[in-house]
Amino acid sequence: MRGIEVLDAIGRPDPARAGQLVEAMLARGIIVLSGGVEQNLLSFTPPFVISKEEIDFALEQLSRG
């Protein structure tokens, strides 16, 4: 499991943006969950059998926002 904290431009937790990213990733076929106290943490829980190509694809999709 890995997590990415979503912050706004001045470093505050940004739960709205985290929610947008969760929905965008789901639309692209990638399940990402939000959580944490501020609901601004994206958590990735890939299967044990995941290829480098699949990880690269997920990261590319995340970078698209």
N, C-alpha and C positions, 0 to 999 in steps of 0.2 A: 504494500500500500504506500502511496505517495500523496502528498498534499501540496497545494499551492494556495497561498494566502492572497486574496484579491483586495487591493487597496486603491484608494482614489489618488488623485494627483498630489495630494499633500500628505499621504501616508495613513489616512484613516481607513478603517474597515469599510468595504463597499459591498454590502449584501445584495443590492439591486443588480450590480454588474455581475456578481457571482451567479445570480439567478438567470440572467440573460445568457451567460456562458453555458450554464447547464442545459438550457433549452436549445441553444444553437448546436451544441455538441450532440444532443439527442437527435436532432433533425438530421445530423450527418452520420447517425448510426453508432455513436459512441456514448456509452453510459458513464456519466460523471455525476457525482452527488455533491451537494453543498451541505456544510455543517459547521460546527464550531460554535462558540458562544455568540459570536456576532453574525453567524450564518454567511461568512465570507470566505470559508475555506473550501476549496474544491478537492475532493478526494478521488483518487484513481485506484481502483482495485482490479487490476488485470488478472486474467487466469494464469495459472502456473505455466501453461504451454502457450506462450505468445511469442511471435516472431519479432525480430528487429524491424522488419518492414511494417508490421502492424503498429508497433510503438512509434515509429517515425511518422506514420500516417496520422495517428492520434495527436501527436505533438504539432504536426503541420496544421491540422484542423483547429487546434487550440490557438495557434498563432494567428489564424484568420479572424479570431474573435467571434 
